[in-house]
C-alpha cells in the first residue's frame, strides 16, 4: 500500500479540496449495520428527500457538520487500511445530491486506487432510475461514482414499512432494495445483490 501522502498527491494537485464544498456529519470507524462485515461509514451532510420519520434529520442541512478536508481523506484512508475493516459505506444525508456526488467522486477514486479489494456500499433515498442518464439525479459525476460501487441500498425510507429486523438486513424499511451495481449497470436494469433476504426487485411502478 502507498503511504497516505502519496495517495493524497493527485487530488491535491487537482485542487479538489479548494473547490469542494461538501460537509460531513460523522465517521463511524467500526459499523456493522451498513453492509457486510465491520465497515468504515461516512455520513455526508445534505438531503432533499426529507422522508417522514427519518432518523438522520440532523444530516439534512448541507451546512451541517464539518467541511470534508484533506485531513478527513487521510483519516478515512488510514482507518480503511486496517485489516479488519471490510469496506467503506457512504450514508447521509444523501450521497447522490449533485453537490455531494461532486465531493465524493475524488474520495472514491482515492479509495479505489488504494484499496481496490475493499468494496464500497452506498445508501440513497433515490431510486436506481433516478441515477441513470436522463434521471433527476444524474450528473456528470454519476457514472464514475457508480463505477466504484459494489452495492447500492436504494429507495426512500418509508415509516409505514419500517423494518430493522434481520429479515430486512441493512435496510430501514421494506421497500428499500440492495442492488448489485455492476450487474445492474451491465444488464441495464436493477439487479438484486445476491444473498440478501427479501430483496427481490420490483418494477418501478410497483414500489
Ligand atoms: S434519504 Fe435518508 S437521510 Fe434523507 S430523509 Fe430519507 S432517510 Fe433521511
Boltz pocket constraint, residues with backbone or C-beta under 6 A from the ligand:
constraints:
  - pocket:
      binder: B
      contacts: [[A, 47], [A, 48], [A, 49], [A, 50], [A, 51], [A, 54], [A, 55], [A, 56], [A, 57], [A, 59], [A, 92], [A, 93], [A, 94], [A, 124], [A, 125], [A, 126], [A, 155], [A, 156], [A, 157]]
      max_distance: 6.0
